[in-house]
Amino acid sequence: GIVDNGASPAALGRAGIKKTEILIAVTEIDEVNMISCMIAKKMGVPITVARVRNVEYTESFQAISRDQLGIDIFINPERVAALEMAKIIRTPNVFDTEYFANGKIKMAAALVDKDSKILNKALKNLPLPDDCVIVAIERATGEFIVPNGEDIIKPHDRVFFMGKAGLISEISWLLQKKEKTAEKITIFGGGRIGFQLAEILENDKKTDFNIKLIEQNQECCIELANKLQRTLVLQGDATDFLFLKEEGIGNSDVVVAATGDDRTNILAAVLAQQMGIEKILCEIINQYYYPIFHALNIEHPISSQLLTAAQIVKLVRKGNIISMSFAKNGKAEISELVITDKSRVAHKKLVQINLPKGILVGAILRDEEVILPGGNDILLPGDRVIIIAAPEVKQSVDKFFASTEKVNVLSKALNNNSKMNNV
């Protein structure tokens, strides 16, 4: 570790910048991150990543181009969090929704109802649709497992399903839950996350959301009211129960607590629970608060740090990884990768690979066909596979699935993406 200014050429030189393959600038100051990347590019770093929160820097480049800035990938944590929240709002009966293989494969989790038809049954005996499989289970105790056929669904389990994109409608009868569209949305906090979430929902063409945004700062309220078109902006305290009751917040389908303060978010979420709101999304900043969310049964704590980390981690893993995400606050790692000729598992049946317990191949995309594999399915070069790995064995994914030939992920990424997208 070096204690110094990341935008200092001398400091970067001491850190060995001329031999660096990737620079990741994630300080709290946008300008420092951008200058670091500019210097790194001038010193020959192949890929630069900058955390940039100010959308004015990322949305347009009239004055200066991306090449001049020297930044290959922009990461906006608040934007990532807002998009994740919007995704959950659009699928109200599920959580941890994730898409893979260009949207052809979907993973989603749902809480097992006390009347569910899958309760107290081993996975191998479940009447699941042909295009759906259970890839993970989180127990009420917090234990997270990647199951085999012998594992049993227990009361209050959160079950992770994977399958073709329309799988939720296929499994809803098993969960005893009817699909419900969320229309009335209340957002606590008018900061970057709250504003961007309201903007995303306003622009949704499929659902005409009724959005309320509560912000305590008067000047911020005025600015938000001028920027947002269909959102009702209210000045008030998200932790004032009487105020929330007077404004009819209890009629909301979804409440989002994104005030920028963990303790305020937790208190606001508890008040929303007291008002009978079932779906509550909470921004979480300090990771140490996760046990509190679990104890309070708040199902949707969303960490912009963790979401951002997932985007960065895939850049520094071996080169055949396409995407990566984390389930349940980092408890499990989900990788989408391409099988190459040099992969250890190429041309082998899954049963022959002898994967350790805790690693599961959830789905395969082969020539645009989605395959939910069994033990006799063979992995072929060119297959895109989705792998779920429990914490204790996630380091073994590279050992089995990465190419045995060292791949320079950085140059490969640049070759495949002449223009890197914003994250």
Buried (B, 14 or more C-beta within 10 A) or exposed (E): EEEEBBBBBEBBEEBEBEEBEBBBBBBEBBEBBBBBBBBBBEBEBBBBBBBBBEBEBBEEEEEEEBEEBBBBBBBBBBBBBBBBBBBBBBBBBBBBBBBBBEEBBBBBBBBBBEEBBBBEEEBEEBEBBEBBBBBBBBEBEEEBBBBEEEBBBBEBBBBBBBBBBEBBEBBBEBBBBEEEEBBBBBBBBBBBBBBBBBBBBBEEEEEEBBBBBBBBEEEBBEBBBEEBEEBBBBBBBBBBBEBBEEBEBBEBBBBBBBBBBBEBBBBBBBBBBEBEBEBBBBBBEEBEBBEBBBEBEBBBBBBBBBBBBBBBBBBBBBBBBBBBBBBBBBBBBBBBBBBBEBBBBBEBBBEEBEBBEBBBBBBBBBEEEBBBBEEEBBBBEEBBBBBBBBBEBBEBBBEBBBBEEEBEBBEEBBEEEEEBEBB
